[in-house]
Amino acid sequence: MKQGEIKQILSRNLRNLKGWQTRRKVIVFESDDWGSIRMPDKYTFNKLLEKGVRVDDCPYNRYDSLASEDDLTELFETLLKFRDINNNHPIITANCLIANPDFDKIRSNGFCEYYYEIFTDSLKRYPNHSNSFKLWEAGMKERLFHPQFHGREHLHVKRWMKGLRQNLPETRLAFDHKLFGISTSISSEGRKSYLAAYDIDDLDDEIIIKEIIKDGLMHFRKIFGYASKSFIAPNYYLPQRIEKTLFENGIKYIQGQRIQLSPEFESDKVKKISRYIGHININRQIYTVRNCHFEPSLFPKKNSVGECLAQIGTAFRWNKPAIISSHRVNFIGTLDESNRKNNLTKFKELLYAIQSKWPDAEFMTSDELGDTITNSLILNNEQ
């Protein structure tokens, strides 16, 4: 066995050592970024590439965009082919962004003030997207698609506005094409990330971010008719000091990775905090940890199906739920139809294999898993 394979096996097991246990074969699909613009269209992609911005070197810039009617229809048709032991279809916990920048208003105000539009208004301005939100609602009704809160925008508002006022060339070029999401991995500007919405540079950031969270969760309730019970931070940057604000606004469960990135502006460092499934903080919020990944767009050279199945098997061996990260980018074909087509083929292969290997598997949403953990902890305390 190669050294890399040994490391993978050790890593899979380490993710599952501690925490809440269950003998049920629970499977949760957590998918981030729904509602955010990212790359508007192929024309914008080509224009930025012509100008020397290597958007082709970042999977999110190359493939990710607002989900079109075709994207949603084909994803839902795939999910409808499968049912679990409880007769439920696989369901996507769609961690969504409620808003996008209102580029026209920002420009008309001379980049002095930030404005946003609700994502349902963003959808109306794109071809083959006018009925996308109706499809969201249909998917919710059929229990295929379950929105939860990912943030108001996938954007560090203060940093981005500062970059616009400084007339940073790539930032302004992207803005001119109604795009904000140029990854730092391909940017030549030497700046901090615009996408890490809850990174904190100073006390002012903390105040602004808390207000943005309150505003975003208020709009979430208006749009979907229910409060989001779970949350995951954009780019996984979640300062501990804002968890109370999340709690005060209805967030009971915090999705994340095994390591939480908590920015500390006083020391200009990022504190790394170990988390496990069922970990409880001082607000009595429960953490869940992604222990599986299905990300073929992000890691095209990997055997995405085989590795995900191995990770699910490890989770079940340690009596843990399988919490599978699969970003929206994997299901989008607006910029490159083959991205959606090839990945849905792999997704079907994954779902067929799950049903074959674990016929007693149960599909849940992130907040349903949180409720299950809560109820079991209450029951254990009563006993």
NORRAFEN-V896352 format. One record per backbone hydrogen bond with DSSP energy under -1.0 kcal/mol. NH is the residue of the N-H (numbers start at 1). CO is the residue of the C=O. If there is no record, write none. Layout:
nh=[NH | NH]
co=[CO | CO]
This chain:
nh=[6 | 7 | 8 | 9 | 10 | 11 | 12 | 13 | 14 | 15 | 16 | 20 | 22 | 26 | 27 | 28 | 30 | 31 | 34 | 36 | 39 | 45 | 46 | 47 | 48 | 49 | 50 | 51 | 52 | 53 | 55 | 57 | 58 | 62 | 63 | 64 | 69 | 72 | 73 | 74 | 75 | 76 | 77 | 78 | 79 | 80 | 81 | 82 | 84 | 85 | 87 | 92 | 93 | 94 | 94 | 95 | 95 | 96 | 97 | 98 | 99 | 100 | 102 | 103 | 106 | 107 | 108 | 109 | 110 | 111 | 112 | 117 | 119 | 121 | 122 | 123 | 125 | 126 | 129 | 132 | 135 | 136 | 137 | 138 | 139 | 140 | 141 | 142 | 143 | 144 | 145 | 146 | 148 | 149 | 150 | 155 | 156 | 157 | 160 | 161 | 162 | 163 | 164 | 165 | 166 | 167 | 168 | 172 | 173 | 174 | 175 | 176 | 177 | 178 | 179 | 182 | 186 | 197 | 199 | 206 | 207 | 208 | 209 | 210 | 211 | 212 | 213 | 214 | 215 | 216 | 217 | 218 | 219 | 220 | 221 | 222 | 223 | 224 | 225 | 231 | 232 | 236 | 237 | 238 | 242 | 243 | 246 | 247 | 248 | 250 | 251 | 252 | 253 | 254 | 255 | 260 | 261 | 262 | 264 | 268 | 269 | 271 | 273 | 275 | 278 | 279 | 281 | 284 | 286 | 287 | 288 | 290 | 291 | 292 | 294 | 299 | 302 | 304 | 307 | 308 | 309 | 310 | 311 | 312 | 313 | 314 | 315 | 316 | 317 | 318 | 319 | 320 | 322 | 324 | 325 | 326 | 328 | 330 | 331 | 332 | 339 | 341 | 342 | 343 | 344 | 345 | 346 | 347 | 348 | 349 | 350 | 351 | 352 | 353 | 354 | 355 | 356 | 357 | 358 | 361 | 362 | 364 | 369 | 370 | 371 | 372 | 373 | 374 | 375 | 376 | 377 | 378 | 379 | 380 | 381 | 382 | 383]
co=[2 | 3 | 4 | 5 | 6 | 7 | 8 | 9 | 10 | 11 | 13 | 277 | 319 | 24 | 362 | 322 | 324 | 93 | 95 | 33 | 64 | 41 | 42 | 43 | 44 | 45 | 46 | 47 | 49 | 48 | 53 | 54 | 55 | 58 | 59 | 60 | 128 | 68 | 69 | 70 | 71 | 72 | 73 | 74 | 75 | 76 | 78 | 79 | 88 | 361 | 84 | 144 | 29 | 92 | 146 | 31 | 93 | 148 | 34 | 151 | 152 | 117 | 115 | 101 | 102 | 103 | 104 | 105 | 107 | 106 | 109 | 100 | 98 | 118 | 118 | 119 | 122 | 123 | 126 | 129 | 131 | 132 | 133 | 134 | 135 | 136 | 137 | 138 | 140 | 139 | 139 | 92 | 94 | 230 | 96 | 153 | 194 | 155 | 156 | 157 | 158 | 159 | 160 | 161 | 162 | 164 | 163 | 168 | 169 | 170 | 171 | 172 | 174 | 175 | 174 | 180 | 183 | 195 | 196 | 202 | 203 | 204 | 205 | 206 | 207 | 208 | 209 | 210 | 211 | 212 | 213 | 214 | 215 | 216 | 217 | 218 | 219 | 220 | 221 | 253 | 149 | 233 | 234 | 261 | 239 | 240 | 242 | 243 | 244 | 247 | 246 | 229 | 229 | 286 | 231 | 273 | 236 | 271 | 269 | 264 | 264 | 262 | 260 | 258 | 287 | 276 | 285 | 281 | 252 | 279 | 254 | 256 | 323 | 323 | 325 | 295 | 299 | 302 | 303 | 304 | 305 | 306 | 307 | 308 | 309 | 310 | 311 | 312 | 313 | 314 | 316 | 315 | 26 | 28 | 292 | 30 | 32 | 327 | 328 | 329 | 336 | 337 | 338 | 339 | 340 | 341 | 342 | 343 | 344 | 345 | 346 | 347 | 348 | 349 | 350 | 351 | 352 | 353 | 354 | 358 | 25 | 27 | 365 | 366 | 367 | 368 | 369 | 370 | 371 | 372 | 373 | 374 | 375 | 376 | 377 | 378 | 379]
